[in-house]
Amino acid sequence: MGKLDHIPELTGPDSYFSGNIWCHVTDTIDPEDVLGSASFKPVPVDPLLPTAAETTTIREWLINDLKAKAIITHCLSISVQQLISTSHKVSACDAWKTLEDHF
C-alpha cells in the first residue's frame, strides 16, 4: 500500500470529496451548479461566546477544508506545492486562488 492510497480518486460529482473540494474552493453561489455552492467558514452569532453547536459546526468545516486542501496539494508537484502555505490558516479556497494566479 502506497503512502497516499487511502485518498479516494476524484471520479465526478457523485463523489463526496469532489463536491466537498469544489464547495471549499469556489467563491460563487450558483444554485444551478451541480457540485454545489461555495462553502464559507461558519461564524458564531456571538464571537466571544460560541455555543457548543456553533463550535462543532466550525470544527467540522475546518476539518473538511483541510481535507480539501490536502487533496488539492497532493496532486501537485513538489515545486508547485511550495507555493501553498501549510498553515491551517490558509484555506482550500486561498490555495486554489494561489494556483489560479500563478497558472
MODELLER restraints for C-alpha pairs under 7 A, 6 or more apart:
rsr = mdl.restraints
at = mdl.atoms
rsr.add(forms.Gaussian(group=physical.xy_distance, feature=features.Distance(at['CA:10:A'], at['CA:17:A']), mean=6.84, stdev=0.5))
rsr.add(forms.Gaussian(group=physical.xy_distance, feature=features.Distance(at['CA:10:A'], at['CA:18:A']), mean=5.72, stdev=0.5))
rsr.add(forms.Gaussian(group=physical.xy_distance, feature=features.Distance(at['CA:12:A'], at['CA:18:A']), mean=6.36, stdev=0.5))
rsr.add(forms.Gaussian(group=physical.xy_distance, feature=features.Distance(at['CA:13:A'], at['CA:19:A']), mean=5.94, stdev=0.5))
rsr.add(forms.Gaussian(group=physical.xy_distance, feature=features.Distance(at['CA:13:A'], at['CA:35:A']), mean=5.80, stdev=0.5))
rsr.add(forms.Gaussian(group=physical.xy_distance, feature=features.Distance(at['CA:19:A'], at['CA:35:A']), mean=5.05, stdev=0.5))
rsr.add(forms.Gaussian(group=physical.xy_distance, feature=features.Distance(at['CA:19:A'], at['CA:36:A']), mean=6.68, stdev=0.5))
rsr.add(forms.Gaussian(group=physical.xy_distance, feature=features.Distance(at['CA:20:A'], at['CA:68:A']), mean=6.85, stdev=0.5))
rsr.add(forms.Gaussian(group=physical.xy_distance, feature=features.Distance(at['CA:21:A'], at['CA:68:A']), mean=4.79, stdev=0.5))
rsr.add(forms.Gaussian(group=physical.xy_distance, feature=features.Distance(at['CA:22:A'], at['CA:35:A']), mean=6.59, stdev=0.5))
rsr.add(forms.Gaussian(group=physical.xy_distance, feature=features.Distance(at['CA:23:A'], at['CA:36:A']), mean=6.05, stdev=0.5))
rsr.add(forms.Gaussian(group=physical.xy_distance, feature=features.Distance(at['CA:23:A'], at['CA:37:A']), mean=5.70, stdev=0.5))
rsr.add(forms.Gaussian(group=physical.xy_distance, feature=features.Distance(at['CA:23:A'], at['CA:38:A']), mean=4.55, stdev=0.5))
rsr.add(forms.Gaussian(group=physical.xy_distance, feature=features.Distance(at['CA:23:A'], at['CA:39:A']), mean=4.99, stdev=0.5))
rsr.add(forms.Gaussian(group=physical.xy_distance, feature=features.Distance(at['CA:24:A'], at['CA:38:A']), mean=6.23, stdev=0.5))
rsr.add(forms.Gaussian(group=physical.xy_distance, feature=features.Distance(at['CA:24:A'], at['CA:39:A']), mean=5.34, stdev=0.5))
rsr.add(forms.Gaussian(group=physical.xy_distance, feature=features.Distance(at['CA:24:A'], at['CA:65:A']), mean=6.13, stdev=0.5))
rsr.add(forms.Gaussian(group=physical.xy_distance, feature=features.Distance(at['CA:24:A'], at['CA:68:A']), mean=6.86, stdev=0.5))
rsr.add(forms.Gaussian(group=physical.xy_distance, feature=features.Distance(at['CA:24:A'], at['CA:92:A']), mean=5.90, stdev=0.5))
rsr.add(forms.Gaussian(group=physical.xy_distance, feature=features.Distance(at['CA:24:A'], at['CA:93:A']), mean=5.75, stdev=0.5))
rsr.add(forms.Gaussian(group=physical.xy_distance, feature=features.Distance(at['CA:25:A'], at['CA:92:A']), mean=5.55, stdev=0.5))
rsr.add(forms.Gaussian(group=physical.xy_distance, feature=features.Distance(at['CA:25:A'], at['CA:93:A']), mean=3.85, stdev=0.5))
rsr.add(forms.Gaussian(group=physical.xy_distance, feature=features.Distance(at['CA:25:A'], at['CA:96:A']), mean=5.98, stdev=0.5))
rsr.add(forms.Gaussian(group=physical.xy_distance, feature=features.Distance(at['CA:26:A'], at['CA:38:A']), mean=5.26, stdev=0.5))
rsr.add(forms.Gaussian(group=physical.xy_distance, feature=features.Distance(at['CA:26:A'], at['CA:93:A']), mean=6.43, stdev=0.5))
rsr.add(forms.Gaussian(group=physical.xy_distance, feature=features.Distance(at['CA:27:A'], at['CA:38:A']), mean=5.19, stdev=0.5))
rsr.add(forms.Gaussian(group=physical.xy_distance, feature=features.Distance(at['CA:28:A'], at['CA:37:A']), mean=6.47, stdev=0.5))
rsr.add(forms.Gaussian(group=physical.xy_distance, feature=features.Distance(at['CA:28:A'], at['CA:38:A']), mean=5.63, stdev=0.5))
rsr.add(forms.Gaussian(group=physical.xy_distance, feature=features.Distance(at['CA:29:A'], at['CA:37:A']), mean=4.70, stdev=0.5))
rsr.add(forms.Gaussian(group=physical.xy_distance, feature=features.Distance(at['CA:29:A'], at['CA:38:A']), mean=5.59, stdev=0.5))
rsr.add(forms.Gaussian(group=physical.xy_distance, feature=features.Distance(at['CA:30:A'], at['CA:37:A']), mean=5.57, stdev=0.5))
rsr.add(forms.Gaussian(group=physical.xy_distance, feature=features.Distance(at['CA:31:A'], at['CA:37:A']), mean=6.55, stdev=0.5))
rsr.add(forms.Gaussian(group=physical.xy_distance, feature=features.Distance(at['CA:41:A'], at['CA:58:A']), mean=6.74, stdev=0.5))
rsr.add(forms.Gaussian(group=physical.xy_distance, feature=features.Distance(at['CA:41:A'], at['CA:61:A']), mean=6.45, stdev=0.5))
rsr.add(forms.Gaussian(group=physical.xy_distance, feature=features.Distance(at['CA:42:A'], at['CA:58:A']), mean=5.59, stdev=0.5))
rsr.add(forms.Gaussian(group=physical.xy_distance, feature=features.Distance(at['CA:44:A'], at['CA:50:A']), mean=5.51, stdev=0.5))
rsr.add(forms.Gaussian(group=physical.xy_distance, feature=features.Distance(at['CA:44:A'], at['CA:54:A']), mean=5.90, stdev=0.5))
rsr.add(forms.Gaussian(group=physical.xy_distance, feature=features.Distance(at['CA:65:A'], at['CA:91:A']), mean=6.42, stdev=0.5))
rsr.add(forms.Gaussian(group=physical.xy_distance, feature=features.Distance(at['CA:65:A'], at['CA:92:A']), mean=5.87, stdev=0.5))
rsr.add(forms.Gaussian(group=physical.xy_distance, feature=features.Distance(at['CA:66:A'], at['CA:92:A']), mean=6.88, stdev=0.5))
rsr.add(forms.Gaussian(group=physical.xy_distance, feature=features.Distance(at['CA:68:A'], at['CA:92:A']), mean=6.04, stdev=0.5))
rsr.add(forms.Gaussian(group=physical.xy_distance, feature=features.Distance(at['CA:69:A'], at['CA:91:A']), mean=6.89, stdev=0.5))
rsr.add(forms.Gaussian(group=physical.xy_distance, feature=features.Distance(at['CA:69:A'], at['CA:92:A']), mean=4.41, stdev=0.5))
rsr.add(forms.Gaussian(group=physical.xy_distance, feature=features.Distance(at['CA:73:A'], at['CA:81:A']), mean=6.01, stdev=0.5))
rsr.add(forms.Gaussian(group=physical.xy_distance, feature=features.Distance(at['CA:84:A'], at['CA:95:A']), mean=5.79, stdev=0.5))
